[in-house]
Amino acid sequence: MAKKEVVWLGTPTEADGSELSSPFTSRIGGSAVLFREAPTYSIFNCPKCRSSRWVSLLTQIYAPLDVYDRIVYVLICSSCSEGKGSFCFAVRSQNFNPSYVQSSPAPVVGGGEDEGITFVEDGDWGDDDPKYVDEGPNEVCITNLTCTTMADECKVGSPTQSTDVSSVLVPHGTKVPVEGFCYPCFVLNIFEEPPKPKLCYGTVPDQLLKAQQTYGEDAVETTVVEDEDEPLAEKLLRKYVDRIGRVPSQCVRWGPGQKPLRSSPAPIVIPRCPRCSNERRYELQLTSPIIYFLTKGKEEKDHSLHFGSVLVYTCGGNCNVQPYSLEHCVVEDEV
């Protein structure tokens, strides 16, 4: 039997300042925190304009894989973001963890005392809609090294060109030296994506009868659109809206080696890893709800977050030859 592909979602919760000094606290907005010690941190400069002046953090994700503790940063340069398009880039850092050689990190069931404060919004996000409730694994909140979460579910590839020794880590709370706008910070609550809801519409005659009773006999016309007749762009958009609708406040989707949830049929070409020549794999994406959380109260013209999704592709071999490695981002247009 094929192993179920698991997608982990990140939804925002109110941030406790004491959690934010740890690089293992997954977050959106706020300040990025360094993981490994390095001679220079210029990797966090915008790769386009080479400056850190306009660089801001969108998300910092703790994403352990194989025998590594890993941190993935996604950043944006507002100076290089033009019109309706955002210029985003991703940086990966990882450290060999010898304890994972004998026993790989496993998901934590339940958030315990570190689960965080539930985020409350005036608007109804619909996350608790009964038809979307999953009776499977409980939510987990990644706040420190003990909450290792997802790695058992995502065994993809094997490490290549690895130093296989633990590296020197920076003290907790050491911030990435970027100078851009600091967006509001939310800690991410991480949990498995709920399954597709099973909706019962009844038989076709029953549906027709109900429609006639509601709208009148002359008001009912049925048109069947076959999937193969639906334009690809519309099919992708419909699927995107459906999957986001299961958990409307989701800001991050993490599923290494799987297919991203695309909102556009535009072809994309992913370059190989320049360090080890391995193919890059899809790892995670930022979804459009993140824009709401980071820009609440701002006019659209007053911020540079304009995208439908930001897709992040990382080295499929998990190469570990540098403290920080620039990875590949694809920015899809706003939905």
N, C-alpha and C positions, 0 to 999 in steps of 0.2 A: 504494500500500500504506500502510495506517495505521501511524503510528509507534508502536512498542511503549511502553506505559506502564511507567515504571520506578519502583519503590518502593525507597527507600534505607533500610536498617536500621542502627540503632546498637546495638552490643553493648558491654558494659563491659570495660575492661582496667585494670590497675593504673596509678594515676596517678603520673607523675614530676613532682615539685614544680616543676621548671624550666619545664614546659609550661604550668602553670596560670595564669601571669601574662598570657598572651596571650588576648584576647577571641575569637580564632579557634580556640581549642581547644574542641571540643565535649565536653560533660561531663554527667554526672548527679551531683547532690549537690555538696558543697563550697560554695565562695563564688562568687557571681556577680561578673564583672569588667565594668566599664564600657567602653563603646565610644566614644561621642561626648561631647564636652563640652556641658554644658547649664547654664543658670542655676540650676536646681534639679533634684533627683532624687526629688521626692515622687511621681512616677509609679510608683515601686516600693513605695509604701505600699499596704496592702490597700485596694482600692476600696470595700470594705464597711464596715470599721471605721475606715478612714483612718489606721491606725497601721502603723509598721514593726516594732513590738515583737515580733510573732509570725510574721513573714514569713521563709520559708526557700526556698532554691533547689531546684527539682526537676531542671531541666535548662537548659543554655545551649547553643544550637545555632548553628553557623556555617552559614548557608543563603543563599549568593549566588544572586541572580536578576537577569535583565535586565542593567542596567548598574550594579548595586549590590552592594557587600559588605553583607550583612545578618546581624544577630544576633537570634535569637528566644529570649527568656527565658520559662520557665514556672515560676511560683512558687506557694506554698501558704501560707495563713494558718491556723495551727493554732487560733487563738482563734475564728475564724469557721467552722471545720470541726466539724460537729455529728454525734454518733452515728456512723452508718455512711456519712456523706457528707463528702467533702473540698471545701473552697472553694479553687479554683485560679484564677489569672488569668495572662494572657500580656502581654508587652511586646515590641514590635519596635523595632529601631534599624537604620538603614542609612546608607550613605555612598556617594555617587556616585564611581565609579571610572572615570576617562576611558580607561584602557587597555582596558576592556570594550567601548567603542564600536566599536573596530576589530576586536577579536577577543575574543569572549566566553570566560569561563573554561571550561576543559574538564576532564573527569574525569582524575584521575591514576591510572595503572595501577600497582598495587603501592605499598606503603607506604614503601619505602626505609628509611633509617636512622631515620625518625620513626615507624615503624609501631607502636612501643610494645611493652610486655611482654604476652604472652598471659596472660589471666586464668585462673587455675586454681581450681576449686571441688572440694570433696569429692564433691558430687553430680554425676551424669552428666547434663549438660544435653542431650545428644543432638545437638549442633550438627554433629558429624562423622559422623553416621549416613550410611552410603553412599547410602541412597536419597534423601538430601537434598543431596548434594554437587552443587554447580553448577560446571561446567567453564568458565563464562563469566569475566567480569571479576574480577580479583583484589580483595582487600580493600584499602581505603585508610583511613588514620587521619588525621583532620583535626586538625592541631596548629598550623598557622600559615598565613599568607596564601598561601604557594606551593601548598599543597594545596587548590586551589579546588573540587575534586570535582565537584558534581552539576549545575551550572547549565546546561550544554549540553543535558542531558536534560529540563529543565523550563522551556521557554520558554512562559510563561503571561502573557497580557495585555501591556500596555505601560505604562511609568511615566506617571502623571498628576500634575499640580500639582507637578512636580519642580523643585527649585532648580537642578539640573544643574551644581552646583559642589561640589567636595570640601569637606567640613566639617572643623572642628577636632576632632581626636581626643584623648582623654585618654591620659596615659602608661600603658604596660602595667602591669598589676598593681594598678590603682586599683579597689578593691572597691565594689560596690553597697552603699549605707548601709542595710542591713537587720539586724535584731537577733535573728531567730529562730534556732532550733536549726540547727546546721550538720551536715547528713547526711554520711556517708562519701562521699568523692569518687572517681569513676571516669572516666577518659577514654573517650570513645566511639570504637570502631572502626567506620567507616562503609563499607558495601558494598551492592551490589545484592541485593535479595531473590532467593533461588534459585527456579527454576521449580517448578511442581507436579511431584512425582515421578511417573514412569510405572511403575505397578505392574501386573504381569501376574498375573491370578488364574486364567487358563485358561478353558476353556469351562464352561458351566453343568453339563453332565453330569460333567465331570471334577471340578468342585468338589463335586458331590453324592456322587460315588463316594468321594472323599477323606474327606468328612465321615462317610459310612457306615462306612468302614474305621476311622476314629478313634473314633467315638462309638457305633457299632452301627446296624443298619438301622432300628430302631424309634425312634431318637433324632433323626432328621432331619425337620424341618419347615421349609418355606421360606415366608417371608412377604415380599412385595414392597410397599414403600411408595413410591408415586409422589411426585415432588417437589412436585406441586401439592397433595398431601394433607398435607404436613408443615407444621405451624404455623410462622408466620414467626419467632416468637421462637426456636424450636428450630433452624430453618434458619440464622439469624444466629449463634447460639451455636456450632453445629457448624462453620460456616465460620471463625468466630473461632478456635476451638480448633485447627482444621486449619492455618490460616495461621501461628499462633503456633508450632505444632509443627514447622514447617519449620526454624525457628531459635529454640529455646526460651528462649534468654537475651536475645532482642531486647527492648530497653526503649523504643526510639524508632522510629517509622515516618515517613518524610518523602516526600511525594508531592504537591506543590502542584497544585491544580486537579483532582485525582483524587477518588475516593470513599473515605471513611474505612472502616476495618475495624470495623464496629459490632458490639457485643455485645448491643444492645437495640433493639427496634422502636419505642421511644418517639419520637414526632415531635419535631423540634427546629426552632426558628425562629431564623435567623441575622440579626441586625440589620445594616443597611448601615454602611459606614464613616462615622463622624460627622464626619470631617474633609473628605472629598471626595465623599461620597454614593455611591461605587462599591459594588457588591456585594462582600461578603467571600467568599473562597474557602477551602475546606479546604486546610490546608498540612501539618500534622503531627499525630501523636498519641503520647501516652505509653501504653504497654501495661502490663498487670498485673505482669510480671516485675520491673519497676523497684522495686516495693514490697519484694520479697525482698532486692534488693541494698542498698537504703537502710535497711532495718530489721532486718537479720540479728541474731538473738539477742534481739529485743524481743518482748514479748507484744503481741497485737493491740490490747489495751486501752491500751497505753502509747505509741501513736503515732497520728497523724491521717491516715495514708495509707490511704484506703479508697475504691477505685475500680476499675472494670474497665478503663476507658480515659479519658484526658483528650484531647478533640479540640480542636485549635486552628485557628481561622479568622482569616485576615489579609486586609487590604485587597487586593482584586483588581487595583487600579490601582497598587499599590506607591507610594502617595503619600508624599512626602518633605518634608512641611511642618513637622515637629517632630523634634527630636533623638531622642525616645522617644515611642512611641505605644502606648496601651492597646488590645489586641485582644480577641477574644471566645473564651472557653473553654466547652466543654460537658463536664460530668463525668458519665460513665455509671456506674451502680451496679456493685459488685463482682460478678464472675462466680461 
